[in-house]
Amino acid sequence: MLRYFLPLIAALLPLGAMAEGAQQVRSVELTEWKAVFGRIEARDRVPARSRLGGTLLEVGVAEGSKVEEGQQIATVQDEKLALQLGAIDATLDSLRSQLENAMAELKRGESLLERGVTTAQRLDQLRTQVDVIQGQIGSTEAEKNVLLQREAEGAVLAPISGTVLNVPVTEGSVVLSGEQIAEIGGGGFFLRLAVPERHAGFLEEGAKIRIGGEGAETTGTLAKLYPLIENGRVIADVEVEGIATDFVDARVLVRLPVGKQAALVVPAEAVATRMGLDFVTIAGADGAAVQRAVVIGAAQELDGVPVVEILSGVTEGEELVMGHE
């Protein structure tokens, strides 16, 4: 029965009998938070494209594979290149044989010129013939190098280091030059938000962002605001240290600071809860302490001190009696 008389006893006790220290009900500006969902995205999403048209012989990666920049992830073959290289090799063999004969004729001509059997004009013709064949060999070898380079371009390379997000083709497919073989995400991961444009004026780069639900909340930094509004929404990027990257485009609950509002707050320790009701102790005009039922709001933290928002039951400036039970 004693607990039913505690409020009456507390009202009759003088203020000096309370715990030491008194504070006032304060009016402060609290940050208003807007709950939205953000998506985990890769900073760079770059397609790995085929540089050669042909048949996809091999795909060495799958969705989720980790790759390094320059790593070969697939092989494309153009069978016509092998035939063209065979024809080039046959042409080179023929030209080399012609060069060998032309050089033998030139050597014989030089010997005949020394003996006065042939003319200098004939020797010049033989030298020209050798130079022409040598030029043809050089041109043909250059053509072969072009074909070899094209053949080497059948190796599809990863353009950046990161994670393979998508592989839209399969082995045996016929692909065109420039066709996407895989999509790779890299350059780090961040949260991308789409915030209603009515909140755009309250968003500032560098602001702290709350991420996750209560009890498992972390913080991030609003790194970039994009000036283009799409479908009535502002696009923003949030950097988060240690963000989970197992699933790209996964949705994460985010709370953004979108304004300020005036509120009455008291220290968290000034609120006592009994029988489902919340009470604070107020110093009366006659020096007595009065317990007053209040409606509390969300818990906050101001300058490292936990406080509770009071929705009704007290007014600004009233003296609080701390430590009263």
Backbone hydrogen bonds in HBPLUS format (Angstrom, degrees):
<---DONOR---> <-ACCEPTOR-->    atom                        ^
c    i                          cat <-CA-CA->   ^        H-A-AA   ^      H-
h    n   atom  resd res      DA  || num        DHA   H-A  angle D-A-AA Bond
n    s   type  num  typ     dist DA aas  dist angle  dist       angle   num
A0004-TYR N   A0001-MET O   3.09 MM   3  5.67 146.3  2.21 112.5 121.4     1
A0005-PHE N   A0002-LEU O   2.96 MM   3  5.41 147.9  2.06 110.6 120.4     2
A0009-ILE N   A0005-PHE O   2.90 MM   4  6.13 161.6  1.93 159.6 165.5     3
A0010-ALA N   A0006-LEU O   2.86 MM   4  5.99 162.5  1.89 155.7 160.4     4
A0011-ALA N   A0007-PRO O   3.02 MM   4  6.22 147.2  2.13 140.1 148.4     5
A0012-LEU N   A0008-LEU O   3.21 MM   4  6.47 138.3  2.40 140.6 150.7     6
A0012-LEU N   A0009-ILE O   3.11 MM   3  5.23 130.5  2.37  98.1 111.1     7
A0013-LEU N   A0009-ILE O   3.13 MM   4  6.38 127.4  2.42 143.9 157.7     8
A0013-LEU N   A0010-ALA O   3.33 MM   3  5.26 141.8  2.49  94.4 104.7     9
A0017-ALA N   A0014-PRO O   3.04 MM   3  5.58 153.6  2.11 112.5 120.2    10
A0015-LEU N   A0287-GLY O   2.68 MM 272  5.27 125.9  1.97 148.6 162.1    11
A0018-MET N   A0015-LEU O   3.09 MM   3  5.57 166.5  2.11 116.0 120.3    12
A0320-LEU N   A0023-GLN O   2.41 MM 297  5.05 165.8  1.43 178.4 175.7    13
A0025-VAL N   A0318-GLU O   2.84 MM 293  5.44 144.5  1.96 147.7 159.5    14
A0317-GLY N   A0025-VAL O   2.92 MM 292  5.16 178.1  1.92 144.8 145.4    15
A0026-ARG N   A0265-VAL O   3.21 MM 239  5.51 158.9  2.26 165.1 160.8    16
A0265-VAL N   A0026-ARG O   2.86 MM 239  5.51 156.7  1.91 154.2 162.1    17
A0028-VAL N   A0263-ALA O   2.88 MM 235  5.56 159.9  1.92 164.7 164.7    18
A0263-ALA N   A0028-VAL O   2.83 MM 235  5.56 148.5  1.93 159.4 169.7    19
A0030-LEU N   A0261-GLN O   2.81 MM 231  5.43 165.2  1.83 159.5 154.8    20
A0261-GLN N   A0030-LEU O   2.95 MM 231  5.43 148.9  2.05 146.4 156.5    21
A0032-GLU N   A0259-GLY O   2.80 MM 227  5.15 174.0  1.80 139.5 139.8    22
A0258-VAL N   A0032-GLU O   2.87 MM 226  5.77 162.7  1.90 164.9 170.6    23
A0034-LYS N   A0256-LEU O   2.72 MM 222  5.03 156.2  1.78 144.6 152.5    24
A0256-LEU N   A0034-LYS O   2.80 MM 222  5.03 159.7  1.84 141.6 142.4    25
A0036-VAL N   A0254-VAL O   2.77 MM 218  5.33 168.0  1.78 163.8 168.0    26
A0254-VAL N   A0036-VAL O   2.76 MM 218  5.33 168.5  1.78 169.5 165.9    27
A0038-GLY N   A0252-VAL O   2.78 MM 214  5.17 169.2  1.79 156.4 157.0    28
A0252-VAL N   A0038-GLY O   2.73 MM 214  5.17 153.1  1.80 148.8 156.3    29
A0039-ARG N   A0192-ARG O   2.96 MM 153  5.26 162.0  2.00 141.7 145.7    30
A0192-ARG N   A0039-ARG O   2.84 MM 153  5.26 160.6  1.88 145.8 151.2    31
A0040-ILE N   A0250-ALA O   2.93 MM 210  5.46 155.9  1.99 150.3 157.5    32
A0249-ASP N   A0040-ILE O   2.51 MM 209  4.83 166.5  1.53 159.8 161.1    33
A0041-GLU N   A0190-PHE O   2.86 MM 149  5.64 169.5  1.87 169.1 172.5    34
A0190-PHE N   A0041-GLU O   2.99 MM 149  5.64 158.4  2.04 158.4 165.2    35
A0043-ARG N   A0188-GLY O   2.84 MM 145  5.61 167.8  1.85 160.8 157.9    36
A0044-ASP N   A0186-GLY O   2.90 MM 142  5.24 152.2  1.97 163.0 158.4    37
A0186-GLY N   A0044-ASP O   2.86 MM 142  5.24 156.5  1.92 146.3 153.9    38
A0046-VAL N   A0184-ILE O   2.86 MM 138  5.36 151.7  1.94 163.4 157.8    39
A0184-ILE N   A0046-VAL O   2.91 MM 138  5.36 174.2  1.92 146.3 148.3    40
A0048-ALA N   A0182-ALA O   2.69 MM 134  5.19 170.7  1.70 155.3 158.7    41
A0181-ILE N   A0048-ALA O   2.79 MM 133  5.70 168.8  1.81 158.3 162.3    42
A0182-ALA N   A0048-ALA O   3.33 MM 134  5.19 154.7  2.40 137.1 142.1    43
A0050-SER N   A0179-GLU O   2.88 MM 129  5.51 160.1  1.92 154.2 157.9    44
A0178-GLY N   A0050-SER O   2.56 MM 128  5.09 161.2  1.60 153.8 160.1    45
A0054-GLY N   A0175-VAL O   2.98 MM 121  5.60 154.0  2.05 146.2 153.7    46
A0175-VAL N   A0054-GLY O   2.85 MM 121  5.60 158.1  1.90 167.1 171.6    47
A0055-THR N   A0077-GLN O   2.86 MM  22  5.29 159.9  1.90 153.3 147.4    48
A0077-GLN N   A0055-THR O   2.86 MM  22  5.29 164.0  1.89 148.6 151.9    49
A0056-LEU N   A0173-SER O   2.78 MM 117  5.36 169.6  1.79 167.0 170.7    50
A0172-GLY N   A0056-LEU O   2.69 MM 116  5.13 169.4  1.70 157.2 159.7    51
A0057-LEU N   A0075-THR O   2.81 MM  18  5.57 135.1  2.01 146.8 160.7    52
A0058-GLU N   A0075-THR O   3.45 MM  17  5.19 160.5  2.49 133.7 136.8    53
A0075-THR N   A0058-GLU O   2.88 MM  17  5.19 149.9  1.97 146.2 148.9    54
A0060-GLY N   A0073-ILE O   2.67 MM  13  4.97 158.1  1.71 143.1 148.7    55
A0065-SER N   A0062-ALA O   3.01 MM   3  5.63 162.4  2.04 144.4 144.4    56
A0064-GLY N   A0164-VAL O   2.71 MM 100  5.15 173.5  1.71 149.7 152.1    57
A0164-VAL N   A0065-SER O   2.83 MM  99  5.30 162.0  1.86 155.6 161.9    58
A0067-VAL N   A0162-GLY O   2.94 MM  95  5.59 166.1  1.96 155.8 160.1    59
A0162-GLY N   A0067-VAL O   3.01 MM  95  5.59 158.7  2.06 143.3 148.1    60
A0071-GLN N   A0068-GLU O   3.01 MM   3  5.51 161.1  2.05 138.6 138.8    61
A0070-GLY N   A0158-ALA O   2.79 MM  88  5.06 177.9  1.79 151.7 151.5    62
A0158-ALA N   A0071-GLN O   2.83 MM  87  5.35 149.2  1.92 143.4 153.2    63
A0073-ILE N   A0156-VAL O   2.80 MM  83  5.77 163.2  1.82 164.2 170.1    64
A0156-VAL N   A0074-ALA O   2.88 MM  82  5.02 165.6  1.90 137.0 141.1    65
A0076-VAL N   A0154-GLY O   2.64 MM  78  4.43 156.9  1.69 130.6 138.9    66
A0081-LEU N   A0078-ASP O   3.03 MM   3  5.75 147.6  2.14 118.0 126.0    67
A0084-GLN N   A0080-LYS O   2.95 MM   4  6.22 160.6  1.99 151.4 156.9    68
A0085-LEU N   A0081-LEU O   2.85 MM   4  6.05 154.8  1.91 150.0 156.8    69
A0086-GLY N   A0082-ALA O   3.01 MM   4  6.24 150.7  2.10 141.9 149.6    70
A0087-ALA N   A0083-LEU O   3.02 MM   4  6.36 152.8  2.10 147.6 154.7    71
A0088-ILE N   A0084-GLN O   2.96 MM   4  6.21 152.9  2.03 145.4 153.0    72
A0089-ASP N   A0085-LEU O   2.92 MM   4  6.16 158.5  1.97 149.5 154.8    73
A0090-ALA N   A0086-GLY O   3.08 MM   4  6.32 155.6  2.14 144.3 150.5    74
A0091-THR N   A0087-ALA O   3.00 MM   4  6.26 156.0  2.06 146.1 152.7    75
A0092-LEU N   A0088-ILE O   2.91 MM   4  6.17 155.2  1.97 150.3 157.1    76
A0093-ASP N   A0089-ASP O   2.95 MM   4  6.23 156.1  2.01 147.6 153.9    77
A0094-SER N   A0090-ALA O   3.08 MM   4  6.36 158.6  2.13 147.3 152.5    78
A0095-LEU N   A0091-THR O   2.95 MM   4  6.20 162.3  1.98 151.8 156.6    79
A0096-ARG N   A0092-LEU O   2.87 MM   4  6.03 157.3  1.92 151.2 157.2    80
A0097-SER N   A0093-ASP O   3.10 MM   4  6.34 151.4  2.18 143.4 150.7    81
A0098-GLN N   A0094-SER O   2.97 MM   4  6.29 156.8  2.03 148.5 155.2    82
A0099-LEU N   A0095-LEU O   2.78 MM   4  6.02 151.2  1.86 146.3 154.9    83
A0100-GLU N   A0096-ARG O   2.92 MM   4  6.12 153.7  1.99 142.7 149.6    84
A0101-ASN N   A0097-SER O   3.03 MM   4  6.35 159.6  2.07 149.5 154.2    85
A0102-ALA N   A0098-GLN O   2.85 MM   4  6.04 159.2  1.89 148.4 154.8    86
A0103-MET N   A0099-LEU O   2.86 MM   4  6.01 157.7  1.91 150.8 156.1    87
A0104-ALA N   A0100-GLU O   3.07 MM   4  6.27 147.8  2.18 139.3 148.1    88
A0105-GLU N   A0101-ASN O   2.90 MM   4  6.20 155.1  1.96 149.4 156.1    89
A0106-LEU N   A0102-ALA O   2.87 MM   4  6.11 152.5  1.94 143.6 151.7    90
A0107-LYS N   A0103-MET O   2.97 MM   4  6.16 155.8  2.03 143.3 149.2    91
A0108-ARG N   A0104-ALA O   2.98 MM   4  6.21 153.7  2.05 144.6 152.1    92
A0109-GLY N   A0105-GLU O   2.81 MM   4  6.01 153.2  1.88 147.5 155.4    93
A0110-GLU N   A0106-LEU O   2.97 MM   4  6.20 153.4  2.04 147.4 153.7    94
A0111-SER N   A0107-LYS O   3.15 MM   4  6.40 152.1  2.23 140.5 147.5    95
A0112-LEU N   A0108-ARG O   2.91 MM   4  6.23 155.0  1.97 149.1 156.2    96
A0113-LEU N   A0109-GLY O   2.83 MM   4  6.03 150.7  1.92 146.9 155.3    97
A0114-GLU N   A0110-GLU O   3.14 MM   4  6.36 148.1  2.25 140.5 147.8    98
A0115-ARG N   A0112-LEU O   3.09 MM   3  5.12 126.7  2.39  93.8 107.8    99
A0117-VAL N   A0112-LEU O   2.88 MM   5  5.13 153.3  1.95 152.5 147.9   100
A0116-GLY N   A0113-LEU O   3.07 MM   3  4.81 152.4  2.15  94.9 103.5   101
A0123-LEU N   A0119-THR O   3.30 MM   4  6.64 152.0  2.39 139.8 147.3   102
A0124-ASP N   A0120-ALA O   2.92 MM   4  6.23 150.0  2.01 147.6 155.6   103
A0125-GLN N   A0121-GLN O   3.06 MM   4  6.39 150.0  2.15 145.4 153.2   104
A0126-LEU N   A0122-ARG O   3.10 MM   4  6.44 151.3  2.18 144.5 151.8   105
A0127-ARG N   A0123-LEU O   2.97 MM   4  6.30 154.7  2.03 147.9 154.7   106
A0128-THR N   A0124-ASP O   2.91 MM   4  6.13 159.4  1.95 148.6 154.4   107
A0129-GLN N   A0125-GLN O   2.95 MM   4  6.17 154.8  2.01 144.9 151.8   108
A0130-VAL N   A0126-LEU O   3.09 MM   4  6.39 154.4  2.16 145.9 151.8   109
A0131-ASP N   A0127-ARG O   2.96 MM   4  6.29 162.3  2.00 152.7 157.4   110
A0132-VAL N   A0128-THR O   2.87 MM   4  6.11 157.2  1.92 153.7 159.9   111
A0133-ILE N   A0129-GLN O   3.08 MM   4  6.31 165.0  2.10 149.2 152.6   112
A0134-GLN N   A0130-VAL O   2.94 MM   4  6.16 161.7  1.97 152.6 158.2   113
A0135-GLY N   A0131-ASP O   2.90 MM   4  6.11 151.7  1.98 144.6 152.5   114
A0136-GLN N   A0132-VAL O   2.92 MM   4  6.24 152.4  1.99 148.8 156.5   115
A0137-ILE N   A0133-ILE O   2.90 MM   4  6.20 153.3  1.97 149.5 156.9   116
A0138-GLY N   A0134-GLN O   2.99 MM   4  6.27 159.2  2.03 147.2 152.5   117
A0139-SER N   A0135-GLY O   2.95 MM   4  6.19 161.2  1.99 150.6 155.4   118
A0140-THR N   A0136-GLN O   2.91 MM   4  6.05 158.2  1.96 146.5 152.8   119
A0141-GLU N   A0137-ILE O   2.90 MM   4  6.08 156.4  1.95 150.5 156.9   120
A0142-ALA N   A0138-GLY O   3.00 MM   4  6.22 148.7  2.10 143.4 151.9   121
A0143-GLU N   A0139-SER O   3.03 MM   4  6.36 152.9  2.11 145.1 152.0   122
A0144-LYS N   A0140-THR O   2.94 MM   4  6.25 150.4  2.03 144.0 152.6   123
A0145-ASN N   A0141-GLU O   2.91 MM   4  6.21 151.9  1.99 145.0 152.3   124
A0146-VAL N   A0142-ALA O   3.01 MM   4  6.35 149.2  2.11 146.0 154.2   125
A0147-LEU N   A0143-GLU O   3.06 MM   4  6.40 157.5  2.11 147.7 153.1   126
A0148-LEU N   A0144-LYS O   2.84 MM   4  6.14 155.8  1.89 151.5 158.9   127
A0149-GLN N   A0145-ASN O   2.87 MM   4  6.07 152.6  1.94 144.3 151.6   128
A0150-ARG N   A0146-VAL O   2.95 MM   4  6.23 156.8  2.00 147.4 153.7   129
A0151-GLU N   A0147-LEU O   2.87 MM   4  6.11 152.0  1.95 145.3 153.5   130
A0152-ALA N   A0148-LEU O   2.87 MM   4  6.14 149.7  1.96 143.8 152.1   131
A0153-GLU N   A0149-GLN O   3.00 MM   4  6.28 135.3  2.20 140.9 153.0   132
A0153-GLU N   A0150-ARG O   3.18 MM   3  5.06 128.3  2.46  90.5 104.1   133
A0154-GLY N   A0151-GLU O   3.09 MM   3  5.55 158.8  2.14 110.4 115.3   134
A0155-ALA N   A0152-ALA O   3.14 MM   3  6.06 170.7  2.15 123.1 125.0   135
A0163-THR N   A0185-GLY O   2.82 MM  22  5.30 158.2  1.87 156.8 157.2   136
A0185-GLY N   A0163-THR O   2.84 MM  22  5.30 166.7  1.85 159.9 157.9   137
A0165-LEU N   A0183-GLU O   2.73 MM  18  5.48 157.2  1.78 153.6 161.1   138
A0183-GLU N   A0166-ASN O   2.81 MM  17  5.11 149.7  1.90 148.8 154.0   139
A0173-SER N   A0170-THR O   3.17 MM   3  5.85 153.6  2.24 139.9 141.0   140
A0179-GLU N   A0176-LEU O   3.09 MM   3  5.42 161.4  2.12 132.8 131.7   141
A0191-LEU N   A0238-VAL O   2.93 MM  47  4.97 174.7  1.93 154.3 154.1   142
A0238-VAL N   A0191-LEU O   2.75 MM  47  4.97 158.5  1.80 150.1 156.2   143
A0193-LEU N   A0236-ALA O   2.74 MM  43  5.11 169.0  1.75 157.2 161.0   144
A0236-ALA N   A0193-LEU O   3.05 MM  43  5.11 156.5  2.11 135.0 139.9   145
A0195-VAL N   A0234-VAL O   2.83 MM  39  5.03 161.3  1.86 151.2 148.7   146
A0234-VAL N   A0195-VAL O   2.64 MM  39  5.03 162.1  1.67 155.7 155.2   147
A0199-HIS N   A0196-PRO O   3.01 MM   3  5.93 167.0  2.03 127.5 131.6   148
A0197-GLU N   A0232-GLY O   3.05 MM  35  5.61 153.6  2.12 145.7 140.2   149
A0200-ALA N   A0197-GLU O   3.05 MM   3  5.02 164.5  2.07 106.7 111.4   150
A0202-PHE N   A0199-HIS O   3.09 MM   3  5.61 152.3  2.17 114.9 122.9   151
A0203-LEU N   A0200-ALA O   3.23 MM   3  5.47 156.2  2.29 107.4 114.3   152
A0207-ALA N   A0204-GLU O   3.18 MM   3  5.73 158.1  2.23 136.5 136.6   153
A0206-GLY N   A0222-LEU O   2.66 MM  16  5.08 166.5  1.67 149.0 154.1   154
A0222-LEU N   A0207-ALA O   2.89 MM  15  5.34 165.6  1.91 157.5 162.4   155
A0209-ILE N   A0220-GLY O   2.85 MM  11  4.97 162.2  1.88 135.1 137.3   156
A0220-GLY N   A0209-ILE O   2.82 MM  11  4.97 147.0  1.93 138.6 147.8   157
A0210-ARG N   A0255-ARG O   3.18 MM  45  5.07 156.1  2.24 159.1 154.7   158
A0255-ARG N   A0210-ARG O   2.76 MM  45  5.07 166.9  1.77 152.1 153.9   159
A0211-ILE N   A0218-THR O   2.80 MM   7  5.16 165.8  1.81 152.5 150.1   160
A0218-THR N   A0211-ILE O   2.84 MM   7  5.16 164.2  1.87 152.8 157.8   161
A0212-GLY N   A0253-LEU O   2.79 MM  41  5.13 178.0  1.79 154.4 154.9   162
A0216-ALA N   A0213-GLY O   3.17 MM   3  5.74 160.4  2.21 129.5 135.1   163
A0221-THR N   A0239-GLU O   2.96 MM  18  5.30 159.6  2.00 148.3 154.5   164
A0239-GLU N   A0221-THR O   2.88 MM  18  5.30 153.9  1.95 159.2 155.9   165
A0223-ALA N   A0237-ASP O   2.84 MM  14  5.63 132.7  2.06 139.7 153.9   166
A0224-LYS N   A0237-ASP O   3.33 MM  13  5.15 160.1  2.37 135.8 136.4   167
A0237-ASP N   A0224-LYS O   2.87 MM  13  5.15 158.8  1.92 148.6 154.9   168
A0226-TYR N   A0235-ILE O   2.98 MM   9  5.53 174.1  1.98 168.7 166.9   169
A0230-GLU N   A0233-ARG O   2.97 MM   3  5.31 144.7  2.10 160.8 154.4   170
A0233-ARG N   A0230-GLU O   2.98 MM   3  5.31 143.2  2.12 108.0 118.9   171
A0310-ILE N   A0264-LEU O   2.76 MM  46  5.44 168.3  1.77 151.4 154.5   172
A0266-VAL N   A0308-VAL O   3.09 MM  42  5.58 151.8  2.17 146.6 154.0   173
A0308-VAL N   A0266-VAL O   2.87 MM  42  5.58 159.9  1.91 163.9 170.5   174
A0270-ALA N   A0267-PRO O   2.92 MM   3  5.41 158.3  1.97 114.9 122.1   175
A0268-ALA N   A0306-PRO O   3.14 MM  38  5.71 167.4  2.16 131.8 128.6   176
A0271-VAL N   A0268-ALA O   3.30 MM   3  5.81 167.7  2.32 113.5 117.2   177
A0272-ALA N   A0279-PHE O   2.85 MM   7  5.18 167.0  1.87 152.8 157.3   178
A0279-PHE N   A0272-ALA O   2.68 MM   7  5.18 160.2  1.72 159.0 166.0   179
A0274-ARG N   A0277-LEU O   2.85 MM   3  5.38 151.1  1.93 155.7 162.3   180
A0277-LEU N   A0274-ARG O   2.92 MM   3  5.38 165.2  1.95 118.8 123.5   181
A0294-VAL N   A0278-ASP O   2.91 MM  16  5.68 160.3  1.95 145.1 149.4   182
A0280-VAL N   A0292-ARG O   3.00 MM  12  5.49 152.5  2.08 145.0 152.0   183
A0292-ARG N   A0280-VAL O   2.81 MM  12  5.49 168.3  1.83 162.5 165.9   184
A0321-VAL N   A0281-THR O   2.89 MM  40  5.36 162.9  1.92 142.6 143.4   185
A0282-ILE N   A0290-VAL O   2.72 MM   8  5.15 170.6  1.73 154.5 152.5   186
A0290-VAL N   A0282-ILE O   2.73 MM   8  5.15 168.8  1.74 157.4 161.4   187
A0283-ALA N   A0319-GLU O   2.97 MM  36  5.40 160.0  2.01 137.4 142.8   188
A0284-GLY N   A0288-ALA O   2.55 MM   4  5.13 162.5  1.58 170.2 175.9   189
A0287-GLY N   A0284-GLY O   3.18 MM   3  5.34 161.9  2.21 109.3 111.9   190
A0295-VAL N   A0312-SER O   3.06 MM  17  5.32 159.8  2.10 142.7 146.1   191
A0311-LEU N   A0295-VAL O   2.70 MM  16  5.39 152.5  1.77 158.3 167.1   192
A0297-GLY N   A0309-GLU O   2.59 MM  12  4.84 160.1  1.62 147.8 146.8   193
A0309-GLU N   A0298-ALA O   3.29 MM  11  5.82 166.4  2.31 145.2 149.3   194
A0300-GLN N   A0307-VAL O   2.89 MM   7  5.30 171.4  1.90 147.5 150.4   195
A0307-VAL N   A0300-GLN O   2.98 MM   7  5.30 164.8  2.01 130.4 135.2   196
A0302-LEU N   A0305-VAL O   2.92 MM   3  5.21 158.9  1.97 151.8 146.1   197
A0305-VAL N   A0302-LEU O   2.87 MM   3  5.21 163.9  1.90 115.3 120.6   198
A0318-GLU N   A0315-THR O   3.44 MM   3  6.18 166.6  2.46 135.0 136.2   199
